[in-house]
């Protein structure tokens, strides 16, 4: 399916590595994903955040290479905190998640929130 150092898309779930301190993974069954929003990152909109958040509505997994990336995803699980992920190959991850979670076509999410 898809795997990099921080994200794994398996046959039945999305694994977000480095989500919990210090290194615990978050396992998300595709059936729990309500929406996936692709966003462009900027200095104060995700790129500068290695792990955690400054915004209580989002949580970024540990990714020390996030500052070199330009695209992120907000994974809506229907809860108050939404995971924010930055895969190495955004197109591949988006394709797998949308297919496995039964989500419709992508909508432009615009800029990432302040994270």
MOPAC internal coordinates of N, CA, C and O (Angstrom, degrees):
PM7 1SCF
backbone

  N    0.0000 0     0.00 0     0.00 0    0    0    0
  C    1.4432 1     0.00 0     0.00 0    1    0    0
  C    1.5364 1   110.39 1     0.00 0    2    1    0
  O    1.2310 1   120.86 1    95.74 1    3    2    1
  N    1.3594 1   115.96 1   -84.26 1    3    2    1
  C    1.4669 1   120.37 1   176.99 1    5    3    2
  C    1.5244 1   108.56 1  -162.42 1    6    5    3
  O    1.2310 1   121.05 1   -38.62 1    7    6    5
  N    1.3251 1   115.60 1   141.38 1    7    6    5
  C    1.4700 1   119.99 1   173.33 1    9    7    6
  C    1.5232 1   109.63 1  -157.14 1   10    9    7
  O    1.2310 1   121.14 1   -42.30 1   11   10    9
  N    1.3239 1   115.42 1   137.70 1   11   10    9
  C    1.4585 1   122.23 1   167.06 1   13   11   10
  C    1.5277 1   105.85 1  -134.68 1   14   13   11
  O    1.2310 1   119.53 1    12.53 1   15   14   13
  N    1.3034 1   118.50 1  -167.47 1   15   14   13
  C    1.4745 1   119.59 1  -175.94 1   17   15   14
  C    1.5208 1   113.28 1   -68.32 1   18   17   15
  O    1.2310 1   119.52 1   157.49 1   19   18   17
  N    1.3298 1   118.52 1   -22.51 1   19   18   17
  C    1.4689 1   121.53 1  -173.39 1   21   19   18
  C    1.5277 1   114.63 1  -115.15 1   22   21   19
  O    1.2310 1   120.26 1   158.81 1   23   22   21
  N    1.3186 1   117.11 1   -21.19 1   23   22   21
  C    1.4672 1   121.74 1  -174.34 1   25   23   22
  C    1.5287 1   108.98 1  -132.42 1   26   25   23
  O    1.2310 1   120.98 1   -42.21 1   27   26   25
  N    1.3380 1   115.74 1   137.79 1   27   26   25
  C    1.4648 1   120.13 1   172.39 1   29   27   26
  C    1.5190 1   108.23 1  -134.03 1   30   29   27
  O    1.2310 1   120.99 1   -53.58 1   31   30   29
  N    1.3130 1   115.71 1   126.42 1   31   30   29
  C    1.4622 1   121.82 1   174.81 1   33   31   30
  C    1.5203 1   106.95 1  -106.10 1   34   33   31
  O    1.2310 1   120.82 1   -76.06 1   35   34   33
  N    1.3202 1   116.03 1   103.94 1   35   34   33
  C    1.4533 1   121.00 1   178.77 1   37   35   34
  C    1.5135 1   110.68 1   -91.82 1   38   37   35
  O    1.2310 1   120.69 1    12.86 1   39   38   37
  N    1.3159 1   116.28 1  -167.14 1   39   38   37
  C    1.4627 1   119.88 1  -177.43 1   41   39   38
  C    1.5250 1   112.62 1   -73.94 1   42   41   39
  O    1.2310 1   120.11 1   152.93 1   43   42   41
  N    1.3470 1   117.39 1   -27.07 1   43   42   41
  C    1.4700 1   118.92 1  -176.00 1   45   43   42
  C    1.5258 1   114.72 1  -125.02 1   46   45   43
  O    1.2310 1   120.14 1   171.22 1   47   46   45
  N    1.3440 1   117.33 1    -8.78 1   47   46   45
  C    1.4644 1   118.84 1  -176.61 1   49   47   46
  C    1.5129 1   112.56 1  -153.30 1   50   49   47
  O    1.2310 1   122.15 1   -20.49 1   51   50   49
  N    1.3207 1   113.50 1   159.51 1   51   50   49
  C    1.4572 1   123.35 1   171.46 1   53   51   50
  C    1.5214 1   106.60 1   -97.00 1   54   53   51
  O    1.2310 1   120.23 1   -52.75 1   55   54   53
  N    1.3238 1   117.16 1   127.25 1   55   54   53
  C    1.4625 1   121.23 1   175.31 1   57   55   54
  C    1.5218 1   107.87 1  -108.13 1   58   57   55
  O    1.2310 1   121.07 1   -58.72 1   59   58   57
  N    1.3353 1   115.55 1   121.28 1   59   58   57
  C    1.4606 1   121.52 1   178.20 1   61   59   58
  C    1.5242 1   106.31 1  -104.89 1   62   61   59
  O    1.2310 1   120.70 1   -75.69 1   63   62   61
  N    1.3170 1   116.26 1   104.31 1   63   62   61
  C    1.4662 1   121.39 1  -176.70 1   65   63   62
  C    1.5251 1   110.01 1   -78.52 1   66   65   63
  O    1.2310 1   120.91 1   -32.78 1   67   66   65
  N    1.3308 1   115.87 1   147.22 1   67   66   65
  C    1.4565 1   120.67 1   179.50 1   69   67   66
  C    1.5140 1   113.52 1    70.94 1   70   69   67
  O    1.2310 1   120.19 1  -155.02 1   71   70   69
  N    1.3153 1   117.24 1    24.98 1   71   70   69
  C    1.4649 1   120.90 1  -179.13 1   73   71   70
  C    1.5238 1   111.13 1   -79.43 1   74   73   71
  O    1.2310 1   120.90 1   135.01 1   75   74   73
  N    1.3180 1   115.88 1   -44.99 1   75   74   73
  C    1.4681 1   121.34 1  -179.02 1   77   75   74
  C    1.5228 1   110.04 1  -100.19 1   78   77   75
  O    1.2310 1   120.41 1   -34.19 1   79   78   77
  N    1.3233 1   116.82 1   145.81 1   79   78   77
  C    1.4603 1   121.95 1   179.29 1   81   79   78
  C    1.5180 1   109.91 1   -71.69 1   82   81   79
  O    1.2310 1   118.42 1   -42.18 1   83   82   81
  N    1.3326 1   120.62 1   137.82 1   83   82   81
  C    1.4545 1   123.37 1    -6.23 1   85   83   82
  C    1.5284 1   113.52 1   -85.99 1   86   85   83
  O    1.2310 1   119.09 1   149.83 1   87   86   85
  N    1.3075 1   119.33 1   -30.17 1   87   86   85
  C    1.4608 1   119.54 1  -175.40 1   89   87   86
  C    1.5244 1   113.76 1  -139.38 1   90   89   87
  O    1.2310 1   119.15 1  -167.62 1   91   90   89
  N    1.2925 1   119.22 1    12.38 1   91   90   89
  C    1.4642 1   121.57 1  -175.29 1   93   91   90
  C    1.5247 1   113.53 1   -67.69 1   94   93   91
  O    1.2310 1   121.45 1   -35.21 1   95   94   93
  N    1.3145 1   114.84 1   144.79 1   95   94   93
  C    1.4646 1   121.52 1   179.20 1   97   95   94
  C    1.5235 1   111.47 1   -93.32 1   98   97   95
  O    1.2310 1   121.11 1   -28.99 1   99   98   97
  N    1.3127 1   115.48 1   151.01 1   99   98   97
  C    1.4663 1   121.65 1   171.84 1  101   99   98
  C    1.5256 1   106.28 1  -104.37 1  102  101   99
  O    1.2310 1   120.63 1   -52.42 1  103  102  101
  N    1.3208 1   116.40 1   127.58 1  103  102  101
  C    1.4613 1   122.45 1   179.33 1  105  103  102
  C    1.5225 1   108.26 1  -106.04 1  106  105  103
  O    1.2310 1   120.89 1   -59.64 1  107  106  105
  N    1.3239 1   115.91 1   120.36 1  107  106  105
  C    1.4598 1   121.61 1  -176.13 1  109  107  106
  C    1.5291 1   109.28 1  -120.14 1  110  109  107
  O    1.2310 1   119.92 1   -70.36 1  111  110  109
  N    1.3321 1   117.76 1   109.64 1  111  110  109
  C    1.4694 1   118.93 1   173.68 1  113  111  110
  C    1.5342 1   109.08 1   -60.78 1  114  113  111
  O    1.2310 1   120.56 1   -40.85 1  115  114  113
  N    1.3188 1   116.53 1   139.15 1  115  114  113
  C    1.4674 1   119.58 1  -179.02 1  117  115  114
  C    1.5227 1   111.65 1   -56.47 1  118  117  115
  O    1.2310 1   120.18 1   148.99 1  119  118  117
  N    1.3173 1   117.25 1   -31.01 1  119  118  117
  C    1.4719 1   120.66 1  -179.32 1  121  119  118
  C    1.5295 1   112.47 1   -65.48 1  122  121  119
  O    1.2310 1   119.91 1   162.91 1  123  122  121
  N    1.3355 1   117.79 1   -17.09 1  123  122  121
  C    1.4717 1   121.64 1   178.84 1  125  123  122
  C    1.5295 1   112.93 1   -87.61 1  126  125  123
  O    1.2310 1   120.00 1   169.75 1  127  126  125
  N    1.3161 1   117.60 1   -10.25 1  127  126  125
  C    1.4683 1   121.05 1  -177.29 1  129  127  126
  C    1.5258 1   109.41 1   -83.74 1  130  129  127
  O    1.2310 1   121.06 1   -62.97 1  131  130  129
  N    1.3322 1   115.57 1   117.03 1  131  130  129
  C    1.4722 1   122.48 1  -178.40 1  133  131  130
  C    1.5239 1   112.18 1   -88.24 1  134  133  131
  O    1.2310 1   120.59 1   145.46 1  135  134  133
  N    1.3375 1   116.47 1   -34.54 1  135  134  133
  C    1.4657 1   121.35 1  -178.88 1  137  135  134
  C    1.5217 1   109.01 1  -158.70 1  138  137  135
  O    1.2310 1   121.25 1   -24.70 1  139  138  137
  N    1.3218 1   115.22 1   155.30 1  139  138  137
  C    1.4585 1   122.40 1   176.45 1  141  139  138
  C    1.5191 1   106.52 1  -132.53 1  142  141  139
  O    1.2310 1   120.50 1   -59.72 1  143  142  141
  N    1.3296 1   116.65 1   120.28 1  143  142  141
  C    1.4623 1   121.00 1  -177.76 1  145  143  142
  C    1.5185 1   109.81 1  -115.41 1  146  145  143
  O    1.2310 1   120.84 1   -58.29 1  147  146  145
  N    1.3247 1   115.99 1   121.71 1  147  146  145
  C    1.4663 1   122.57 1   177.52 1  149  147  146
  C    1.5226 1   107.77 1   -85.28 1  150  149  147
  O    1.2310 1   120.50 1   -48.69 1  151  150  149
  N    1.3278 1   116.66 1   131.31 1  151  150  149
  C    1.4630 1   120.68 1  -177.85 1  153  151  150
  C    1.5266 1   111.01 1  -133.53 1  154  153  151
  O    1.2310 1   121.32 1   -29.40 1  155  154  153
  N    1.3234 1   115.08 1   150.60 1  155  154  153
  C    1.4588 1   121.64 1   173.74 1  157  155  154
  C    1.5211 1   107.91 1   -88.07 1  158  157  155
  O    1.2310 1   120.84 1   -46.21 1  159  158  157
  N    1.3217 1   116.00 1   133.79 1  159  158  157
  C    1.4669 1   120.14 1  -178.49 1  161  159  158
  C    1.5203 1   111.23 1   -97.03 1  162  161  159
  O    1.2310 1   121.55 1   -28.70 1  163  162  161
  N    1.3234 1   114.64 1   151.30 1  163  162  161
  C    1.4523 1   122.55 1   174.44 1  165  163  162
  C    1.5224 1   108.47 1  -134.05 1  166  165  163
  O    1.2310 1   120.12 1     2.25 1  167  166  165
  N    1.2973 1   117.37 1  -177.75 1  167  166  165
  C    1.4592 1   122.03 1  -176.70 1  169  167  166
  C    1.5180 1   112.92 1   -54.01 1  170  169  167
  O    1.2310 1   119.80 1   132.43 1  171  170  169
  N    1.3240 1   117.98 1   -47.57 1  171  170  169
  C    1.4608 1   121.06 1   179.96 1  173  171  170
  C    1.5267 1   111.80 1   -99.52 1  174  173  171
  O    1.2310 1   120.52 1  -171.77 1  175  174  173
  N    1.2807 1   116.62 1     8.23 1  175  174  173
  C    1.4647 1   121.95 1  -177.62 1  177  175  174
  C    1.5242 1   110.52 1  -122.41 1  178  177  175
  O    1.2310 1   121.63 1  -127.52 1  179  178  177
  N    1.3347 1   114.48 1    52.48 1  179  178  177
  C    1.4519 1   120.84 1   173.05 1  181  179  178
  C    1.5094 1   116.07 1   111.04 1  182  181  179
  O    1.2310 1   119.38 1   141.47 1  183  182  181
  N    1.3257 1   118.79 1   -38.53 1  183  182  181
  C    1.4650 1   120.62 1  -175.61 1  185  183  182
  C    1.5226 1   113.42 1   -61.20 1  186  185  183
  O    1.2310 1   120.20 1   143.68 1  187  186  185
  N    1.3048 1   117.22 1   -36.32 1  187  186  185
  C    1.4583 1   120.82 1  -176.82 1  189  187  186
  C    1.5229 1   114.39 1   -85.01 1  190  189  187
  O    1.2310 1   119.89 1   179.23 1  191  190  189
  N    1.3060 1   117.81 1    -0.77 1  191  190  189
  C    1.4686 1   122.13 1  -175.41 1  193  191  190
  C    1.5270 1   109.46 1  -101.04 1  194  193  191
  O    1.2310 1   120.19 1   -71.24 1  195  194  193
  N    1.3254 1   117.25 1   108.76 1  195  194  193
  C    1.4654 1   121.08 1   178.30 1  197  195  194
  C    1.5227 1   110.75 1   -76.54 1  198  197  195
  O    1.2310 1   120.21 1   141.90 1  199  198  197
  N    1.3255 1   117.19 1   -38.10 1  199  198  197
  C    1.4598 1   121.85 1  -178.50 1  201  199  198
  C    1.5197 1   109.17 1  -160.30 1  202  201  199
  O    1.2310 1   120.22 1   -35.64 1  203  202  201
  N    1.3187 1   117.19 1   144.36 1  203  202  201
  C    1.4602 1   120.65 1   175.21 1  205  203  202
  C    1.5143 1   112.85 1    92.00 1  206  205  203
  O    1.2310 1   120.94 1    33.99 1  207  206  205
  N    1.3396 1   115.80 1  -146.01 1  207  206  205
  C    1.4585 1   119.99 1  -176.71 1  209  207  206
  C    1.5233 1   112.14 1  -166.16 1  210  209  207
  O    1.2310 1   121.36 1   -20.41 1  211  210  209
  N    1.3173 1   115.00 1   159.59 1  211  210  209
  C    1.4638 1   121.48 1   167.63 1  213  211  210
  C    1.5203 1   107.64 1  -111.92 1  214  213  211
  O    1.2310 1   120.65 1   179.56 1  215  214  213
  N    1.3283 1   116.36 1    -0.44 1  215  214  213
  C    1.4590 1   123.61 1  -177.83 1  217  215  214
  C    1.5324 1   107.90 1  -122.16 1  218  217  215
  O    1.2310 1   119.45 1   -64.51 1  219  218  217
  N    1.3182 1   118.66 1   115.49 1  219  218  217
  C    1.4656 1   120.77 1  -174.35 1  221  219  218
  C    1.5294 1   115.29 1   -65.01 1  222  221  219
  O    1.2310 1   119.34 1   174.29 1  223  222  221
  N    1.3218 1   118.86 1    -5.71 1  223  222  221
  C    1.4582 1   121.13 1   178.86 1  225  223  222
  C    1.5186 1   114.36 1   -89.36 1  226  225  223
  O    1.2310 1   120.44 1   173.78 1  227  226  225
  N    1.3482 1   116.76 1    -6.22 1  227  226  225
  C    1.4658 1   121.16 1  -175.63 1  229  227  226
  C    1.5195 1   109.55 1  -138.22 1  230  229  227
  O    1.2310 1   120.90 1   -24.62 1  231  230  229
  N    1.3390 1   115.89 1   155.38 1  231  230  229
  C    1.4667 1   120.47 1   175.74 1  233  231  230
  C    1.5137 1   108.60 1  -140.48 1  234  233  231
  O    1.2310 1   120.58 1   -58.53 1  235  234  233
  N    1.3283 1   116.49 1   121.47 1  235  234  233
  C    1.4591 1   122.63 1   179.67 1  237  235  234
  C    1.5218 1   109.88 1   -95.92 1  238  237  235
  O    1.2310 1   120.74 1   -52.34 1  239  238  237
  N    1.3306 1   116.19 1   127.66 1  239  238  237
  C    1.4618 1   119.67 1   176.06 1  241  239  238
  C    1.5266 1   109.51 1   -68.27 1  242  241  239
  O    1.2310 1   120.30 1   -15.11 1  243  242  241
  N    1.3189 1   117.03 1   164.89 1  243  242  241
  C    1.4588 1   122.66 1   179.95 1  245  243  242
  C    1.5276 1   109.32 1   -65.52 1  246  245  243
  O    1.2310 1   120.41 1   -59.55 1  247  246  245
  N    1.3241 1   116.82 1   120.45 1  247  246  245
  C    1.4627 1   122.35 1   177.19 1  249  247  246
  C    1.5238 1   108.82 1  -151.35 1  250  249  247
  O    1.2310 1   120.31 1   -86.98 1  251  250  249
  N    1.3490 1   117.01 1    93.02 1  251  250  249
  C    1.4644 1   119.84 1  -178.16 1  253  251  250
  C    1.5318 1   113.34 1   -66.99 1  254  253  251
  O    1.2310 1   119.64 1   168.29 1  255  254  253
  N    1.3256 1   118.30 1   -11.71 1  255  254  253
  C    1.4660 1   121.49 1   178.93 1  257  255  254
  C    1.5281 1   112.43 1   -98.67 1  258  257  255
  O    1.2310 1   120.12 1  -173.33 1  259  258  257
  N    1.3259 1   117.37 1     6.67 1  259  258  257
  C    1.4703 1   120.89 1  -177.21 1  261  259  258
  C    1.5332 1   111.90 1   -58.09 1  262  261  259
  O    1.2310 1   119.73 1   145.32 1  263  262  261
  N    1.3202 1   118.12 1   -34.68 1  263  262  261
  C    1.4715 1   120.53 1  -176.83 1  265  263  262
  C    1.5296 1   112.47 1   -63.96 1  266  265  263
  O    1.2310 1   120.01 1   160.07 1  267  266  265
  N    1.3282 1   117.59 1   -19.93 1  267  266  265
  C    1.4670 1   120.43 1   179.37 1  269  267  266
  C    1.5322 1   112.33 1   -94.35 1  270  269  267
  O    1.2310 1   120.40 1  -177.83 1  271  270  269
  N    1.3223 1   116.85 1     2.17 1  271  270  269
  C    1.4678 1   121.27 1  -178.26 1  273  271  270
  C    1.5259 1   109.92 1  -104.86 1  274  273  271
  O    1.2310 1   120.76 1   -21.42 1  275  274  273
  N    1.3255 1   116.15 1   158.58 1  275  274  273
  C    1.4635 1   119.15 1  -178.13 1  277  275  274
  C    1.5288 1   113.62 1  -120.30 1  278  277  275
  O    1.2310 1   120.00 1   169.95 1  279  278  277
  N    1.3483 1   117.60 1   -10.05 1  279  278  277
  C    1.4604 1   121.60 1  -177.05 1  281  279  278
  C    1.5219 1   110.25 1  -125.35 1  282  281  279
  O    1.2310 1   121.10 1   -43.40 1  283  282  281
  N    1.3201 1   115.50 1   136.60 1  283  282  281
  C    1.4622 1   121.39 1   175.08 1  285  283  282
  C    1.5167 1   109.94 1  -133.41 1  286  285  283
  O    1.2310 1   121.15 1    -7.65 1  287  286  285
  N    1.3395 1   115.40 1   172.35 1  287  286  285
  C    1.4630 1   120.97 1   178.36 1  289  287  286
  C    1.5148 1   110.31 1  -131.96 1  290  289  287
  O    1.2310 1   121.01 1   -41.33 1  291  290  289
  N    1.3055 1   115.67 1   138.67 1  291  290  289
  C    1.4584 1   122.01 1   170.75 1  293  291  290
  C    1.5216 1   105.61 1   -99.50 1  294  293  291
  O    1.2310 1   121.12 1   -57.15 1  295  294  293
  N    1.3350 1   115.46 1   122.85 1  295  294  293
  C    1.4609 1   121.39 1  -178.81 1  297  295  294
  C    1.5278 1   107.36 1  -101.90 1  298  297  295
  O    1.2310 1   120.76 1   -70.41 1  299  298  297
  N    1.3145 1   116.16 1   109.59 1  299  298  297
  C    1.4679 1   121.47 1  -177.93 1  301  299  298
  C    1.5238 1   109.36 1   -88.89 1  302  301  299
  O    1.2310 1   121.12 1   -64.33 1  303  302  301
  N    1.3378 1   115.46 1   115.67 1  303  302  301
  C    1.4609 1   121.87 1   179.48 1  305  303  302
  C    1.5203 1   111.37 1  -104.46 1  306  305  303
  O    1.2310 1   120.57 1  -171.03 1  307  306  305
  N    1.3347 1   116.51 1     8.97 1  307  306  305
  C    1.4550 1   120.55 1  -178.91 1  309  307  306
  C    1.5175 1   112.85 1    76.77 1  310  309  307
  O    1.2310 1   120.39 1  -161.60 1  311  310  309
  N    1.3229 1   116.85 1    18.40 1  311  310  309
  C    1.4673 1   121.98 1   179.44 1  313  311  310
  C    1.5212 1   109.04 1  -119.30 1  314  313  311
  O    1.2310 1   120.65 1    -6.32 1  315  314  313
  N    1.3166 1   116.36 1   173.68 1  315  314  313
  C    1.4653 1   119.86 1  -175.35 1  317  315  314
  C    1.5244 1   113.46 1   -69.48 1  318  317  315
  O    1.2310 1   119.64 1   152.61 1  319  318  317
  N    1.3259 1   118.30 1   -27.39 1  319  318  317
  C    1.4637 1   121.36 1   179.00 1  321  319  318
  C    1.5239 1   108.68 1  -109.89 1  322  321  319
  O    1.2310 1   121.08 1   -52.43 1  323  322  321
  N    1.3298 1   115.55 1   127.57 1  323  322  321
  C    1.4591 1   121.47 1  -179.10 1  325  323  322
  C    1.5286 1   109.62 1  -108.48 1  326  325  323
  O    1.2310 1   119.66 1   -52.12 1  327  326  325
  N    1.3333 1   118.25 1   127.88 1  327  326  325
  C    1.4631 1   119.96 1   174.89 1  329  327  326
  C    1.5282 1   110.86 1   -63.21 1  330  329  327
  O    1.2310 1   121.35 1   -37.18 1  331  330  329
  N    1.3335 1   115.02 1   142.82 1  331  330  329
  C    1.4598 1   122.98 1   176.14 1  333  331  330
  C    1.5180 1   106.38 1  -118.09 1  334  333  331
  O    1.2310 1   119.95 1   -60.89 1  335  334  333
  N    1.3360 1   117.70 1   119.11 1  335  334  333
  C    1.4634 1   121.58 1  -176.23 1  337  335  334
  C    1.5196 1   110.97 1  -122.60 1  338  337  335
  O    1.2310 1   121.13 1   -26.82 1  339  338  337
  N    1.3356 1   115.45 1   153.18 1  339  338  337
  C    1.4582 1   121.71 1   179.98 1  341  339  338
  C    1.5307 1   109.13 1  -135.37 1  342  341  339
  O    1.2310 1   120.16 1   -98.15 1  343  342  341
  N    1.3227 1   117.30 1    81.85 1  343  342  341
  C    1.4622 1   120.47 1  -179.26 1  345  343  342
  C    1.5290 1   112.08 1   -69.71 1  346  345  343
  O    1.2310 1   121.04 1   -21.58 1  347  346  345
  N    1.3335 1   115.61 1   158.42 1  347  346  345
  C    1.4622 1   120.49 1   176.96 1  349  347  346
  C    1.5297 1   111.49 1   -67.37 1  350  349  347
  O    1.2310 1   120.38 1   145.89 1  351  350  349
  N    1.3278 1   116.89 1   -34.11 1  351  350  349
  C    1.4669 1   121.97 1   179.32 1  353  351  350
  C    1.5321 1   108.57 1  -121.46 1  354  353  351
  O    1.2310 1   120.28 1   -94.65 1  355  354  353
  N    1.3350 1   117.07 1    85.35 1  355  354  353
  C    1.4640 1   120.67 1  -175.53 1  357  355  354
  C    1.5307 1   114.21 1   -57.75 1  358  357  355
  O    1.2310 1   120.12 1   141.12 1  359  358  357
  N    1.3277 1   117.37 1   -38.88 1  359  358  357
  C    1.4635 1   119.82 1  -178.10 1  361  359  358
  C    1.5245 1   111.58 1   -63.86 1  362  361  359
  O    1.2310 1   120.31 1   137.21 1  363  362  361
  N    1.3245 1   117.01 1   -42.79 1  363  362  361
  C    1.4669 1   121.23 1  -179.89 1  365  363  362
  C    1.5233 1   111.05 1   -64.92 1  366  365  363
  O    1.2310 1   120.21 1   135.94 1  367  366  365
  N    1.3283 1   117.20 1   -44.06 1  367  366  365
  C    1.4677 1   120.74 1  -179.65 1  369  367  366
  C    1.5223 1   110.62 1   -65.04 1  370  369  367
  O    1.2310 1   120.51 1   136.17 1  371  370  369
  N    1.3090 1   116.62 1   -43.83 1  371  370  369
  C    1.4614 1   119.54 1   179.43 1  373  371  370
  C    1.5281 1   111.03 1   -60.88 1  374  373  371
  O    1.2310 1   120.47 1   136.71 1  375  374  373
  N    1.3223 1   116.72 1   -43.29 1  375  374  373
  C    1.4635 1   121.15 1  -179.83 1  377  375  374
  C    1.5357 1   111.10 1   -60.58 1  378  377  375
  O    1.2310 1   120.26 1   132.56 1  379  378  377
  N    1.3379 1   117.10 1   -47.44 1  379  378  377
  C    1.4677 1   121.19 1  -178.64 1  381  379  378
  C    1.5251 1   111.10 1   -64.92 1  382  381  379
  O    1.2310 1   119.98 1   131.61 1  383  382  381
  N    1.3298 1   117.64 1   -48.39 1  383  382  381
  C    1.4713 1   120.30 1  -177.36 1  385  383  382
  C    1.5278 1   110.71 1   -62.94 1  386  385  383
  O    1.2310 1   120.03 1   134.35 1  387  386  385
  N    1.3249 1   117.54 1   -45.65 1  387  386  385
  C    1.4657 1   119.77 1  -179.52 1  389  387  386
  C    1.5290 1   111.13 1   -61.63 1  390  389  387
  O    1.2310 1   120.59 1   138.88 1  391  390  389
  N    1.3190 1   116.47 1   -41.12 1  391  390  389
  C    1.4656 1   120.28 1   179.71 1  393  391  390
  C    1.5268 1   111.13 1   -66.94 1  394  393  391
  O    1.2310 1   120.14 1   129.65 1  395  394  393
  N    1.3231 1   117.34 1   -50.35 1  395  394  393
  C    1.4679 1   122.14 1  -175.51 1  397  395  394
  C    1.5266 1   112.72 1   -70.76 1  398  397  395
  O    1.2310 1   120.23 1   146.12 1  399  398  397
  N    1.3308 1   117.16 1   -33.88 1  399  398  397
  C    1.4720 1   120.39 1  -178.15 1  401  399  398
  C    1.5287 1   111.82 1   -88.84 1  402  401  399
  O    1.2310 1   120.28 1   174.37 1  403  402  401
  N    1.3241 1   117.07 1    -5.63 1  403  402  401
  C    1.4619 1   120.47 1  -179.77 1  405  403  402
  C    1.5148 1   113.09 1    68.60 1  406  405  403
  O    1.2310 1   120.85 1  -145.84 1  407  406  405
  N    1.3331 1   115.98 1    34.16 1  407  406  405
  C    1.4673 1   120.53 1  -179.53 1  409  407  406
  C    1.5195 1   110.36 1   -88.37 1  410  409  407
  O    1.2310 1   120.70 1   -27.34 1  411  410  409
  N    1.3026 1   116.27 1   152.66 1  411  410  409
  C    1.4564 1   121.90 1   178.60 1  413  411  410
  C    1.5155 1   111.41 1   -73.20 1  414  413  411
  O    1.2310 1   120.75 1     6.94 1  415  414  413
  N    1.3271 1   116.16 1  -173.06 1  415  414  413
  C    1.4584 1   120.59 1   179.57 1  417  415  414
  C    1.5271 1   111.94 1   -62.00 1  418  417  415
  O    1.2310 1   121.82 1   -23.93 1  419  418  417
  N    1.3156 1   114.11 1   156.07 1  419  418  417
  C    1.4634 1   120.82 1  -177.84 1  421  419  418
  C    1.5160 1   111.52 1   -67.29 1  422  421  419
  O    1.2310 1   120.88 1   -37.23 1  423  422  421
  N    1.3250 1   115.93 1   142.77 1  423  422  421
  C    1.4516 1   120.92 1   169.07 1  425  423  422
  C    1.5129 1   106.25 1  -111.18 1  426  425  423
  O    1.2310 1   120.81 1   -31.77 1  427  426  425
  N    1.2994 1   116.05 1   148.23 1  427  426  425
  C    1.4521 1   120.12 1   178.51 1  429  427  426
  C    1.5175 1   108.98 1   -69.61 1  430  429  427
  O    1.2310 1   120.82 1   -59.19 1  431  430  429
  N    1.3055 1   116.04 1   120.81 1  431  430  429
  C    1.4549 1   120.57 1  -178.20 1  433  431  430
  C    1.5119 1   113.60 1   -87.44 1  434  433  431
  O    1.2310 1   120.25 1   169.11 1  435  434  433
  N    1.3380 1   117.12 1   -10.89 1  435  434  433
  C    1.4532 1   119.46 1  -178.72 1  437  435  434
  C    1.5123 1   111.76 1    78.71 1  438  437  435
  O    1.2310 1   120.62 1    41.45 1  439  438  437
  N    1.3192 1   116.41 1  -138.55 1  439  438  437
  C    1.4621 1   121.85 1  -178.67 1  441  439  438
  C    1.5164 1   110.80 1   -88.43 1  442  441  439
  O    1.2310 1   121.38 1   -29.81 1  443  442  441
  N    1.3079 1   114.96 1   150.19 1  443  442  441
  C    1.4613 1   120.66 1   176.54 1  445  443  442
  C    1.5247 1   109.41 1   -66.53 1  446  445  443
  O    1.2310 1   119.92 1   -26.37 1  447  446  445
  N    1.3318 1   117.75 1   153.63 1  447  446  445
  C    1.4652 1   119.67 1   174.61 1  449  447  446
  C    1.5261 1   109.85 1   -70.18 1  450  449  447
  O    1.2310 1   120.27 1   -13.81 1  451  450  449
  N    1.3040 1   117.09 1   166.19 1  451  450  449
  C    1.4600 1   120.39 1   173.74 1  453  451  450
  C    1.5227 1   106.44 1   -67.79 1  454  453  451
  O    1.2310 1   121.15 1   -60.35 1  455  454  453
  N    1.3238 1   115.40 1   119.65 1  455  454  453
  C    1.4712 1   120.09 1  -176.06 1  457  455  454
  C    1.5094 1   109.98 1  -121.31 1  458  457  455
  O    1.2310 1   120.10 1   180.00 1  459  458  457

